[in-house]
């Protein structure tokens, strides 16, 4: 028999919980987990116990944040192409500047 695996607090986690999600819910959960910097298990447990999820900055969280901002930026560009005279255009340009200024980012600004 294999040795028992304990978590960081010395707890033996012997129960397995599983549930079904839609693809959209799964995508939303994965985005929240990647932005938190926690494992999926730790994130779900904290949320179920109504405990605060404290994000500890690290390169993985930075990359997840950058990816999410790029996705939002692309959606905003689409909206801007539908209504180019909206007040949203200024926000889109600000987000583009922020994304462009992030470390390691390529020039993603497209007019």
Number of C-alpha atoms within 10 A of each C-alpha: 3 4 5 10 11 11 9 7 6 8 10 11 10 8 5 5 4 5 4 7 10 8 9 9 11 12 12 11 16 13 15 17 20 19 21 21 21 19 11 15 9 14 20 15 12 15 11 9 8 9 10 9 15 11 11 11 11 9 10 14 18 16 14 18 17 18 15 16 16 16 12 14 21 16 12 18 21 12 15 17 11 10 12 12 10 11 10 15 17 12 13 19 16 13 18 20 14 13 21 15 12 11 9 9 11 10 11 13 13 7 6
